[in-house]
Amino acid sequence: MSTSAREGLPPARRSFMDKCKEEPLVPLGALTTAFVLCGGLYSFKVGDRKSGQMFMRLRVIAQFGTVAAMIGYAAGAGAIDWKRFLMPK
C-alpha cells in the first residue's frame, strides 16, 4: 500500500494496517485461533466430542502462540523493562 493510499484512511485504520505489516504473526495467530475455535464449536454442535476436544486443545496452542508473538514483538521493540521482571525489589 503506497503512502498516498494510506493518507485517505482514518488514523485508527491506518495504524491498524501499519501494525499488521510490522507484526504479521499477531493477526495471523488471532485468525488461526478464531478458525480453530469455530471448528471446535461446530464439532460440539454436531456431537463429535473427540474432535471438539482436539480443536479446543489446538485453540489453546494457537492462543499461546499469539501471546508469545505479542510478547516477542514487544520485547523486540524495547517496550518491556526486563530489569523490572528479572530483578524484583
C-alpha positions as CSV (number, residue, x, y, z in Angstrom):
1,M,0.0,0.0,0.0
2,S,1.5,3.3,-1.0
3,T,1.8,6.3,1.2
4,S,-0.8,8.2,-0.8
5,A,-3.4,5.5,-0.5
6,R,-2.9,5.4,3.3
7,E,-3.4,9.1,3.7
8,G,-7.1,8.7,2.9
9,L,-7.7,6.3,5.7
10,P,-8.8,7.4,9.2
11,P,-5.8,7.4,11.7
12,A,-7.0,4.3,13.6
13,R,-7.4,2.3,10.4
14,R,-4.0,3.5,9.1
15,S,-2.4,2.5,12.4
16,F,-4.1,-1.0,12.3
17,M,-2.8,-1.6,8.8
18,D,0.7,-0.5,9.7
19,K,0.7,-2.7,12.8
20,C,-0.4,-5.7,10.7
21,K,2.6,-5.1,8.4
22,E,5.0,-4.6,11.3
23,E,3.7,-7.6,13.3
24,P,2.1,-10.1,10.9
25,L,2.2,-13.0,13.3
26,V,-0.3,-11.4,15.7
27,P,-3.3,-11.1,13.3
28,L,-2.4,-14.4,11.7
29,G,-2.5,-16.0,15.2
30,A,-5.8,-14.3,16.0
31,L,-7.3,-15.6,12.8
32,T,-6.0,-19.1,13.4
33,T,-7.4,-19.0,17.0
34,A,-10.8,-17.9,15.7
35,F,-10.8,-20.6,13.0
36,V,-9.9,-23.4,15.4
37,L,-12.5,-22.1,17.9
38,C,-15.2,-22.1,15.2
39,G,-14.2,-25.7,14.2
40,G,-14.4,-26.8,17.8
41,L,-17.8,-25.2,18.4
42,Y,-19.1,-26.8,15.3
43,S,-17.8,-30.2,16.3
44,F,-19.5,-29.9,19.7
45,K,-22.7,-28.8,17.9
46,V,-22.8,-31.9,15.7
47,G,-22.0,-34.1,18.7
48,D,-18.4,-35.1,17.8
49,R,-16.8,-34.7,21.3
50,K,-13.5,-36.3,20.4
51,S,-12.9,-33.9,17.5
52,G,-14.2,-31.0,19.6
53,Q,-11.7,-31.6,22.3
54,M,-8.9,-31.8,19.8
55,F,-10.0,-28.4,18.4
56,M,-10.1,-26.9,21.9
57,R,-6.6,-28.1,22.6
58,L,-5.4,-26.7,19.4
59,R,-7.1,-23.4,20.3
60,V,-5.1,-23.2,23.5
61,I,-1.9,-23.8,21.5
62,A,-2.9,-21.1,18.9
63,Q,-3.6,-18.6,21.7
64,F,-0.3,-19.4,23.3
65,G,1.5,-18.8,20.0
66,T,-0.3,-15.5,19.5
67,V,0.5,-14.2,23.0
68,A,4.1,-15.4,22.5
69,A,4.3,-13.4,19.3
70,M,2.9,-10.3,21.0
71,I,5.5,-10.6,23.8
72,G,8.2,-11.2,21.2
73,Y,7.3,-8.1,19.2
74,A,7.1,-6.0,22.4
75,A,10.5,-7.3,23.6
76,G,12.0,-6.6,20.2
77,A,10.6,-3.0,20.2
78,G,12.1,-2.4,23.7
79,A,8.6,-2.0,25.2
80,I,9.4,-4.4,28.1
81,D,11.5,-3.4,31.0
82,W,13.3,-6.7,31.7
83,K,15.0,-5.4,34.8
84,R,11.6,-5.0,36.5
85,F,10.8,-8.6,35.8
86,L,14.2,-10.2,36.4
87,M,15.3,-8.3,39.4
88,P,12.5,-7.8,42.0
89,K,12.8,-5.1,44.6
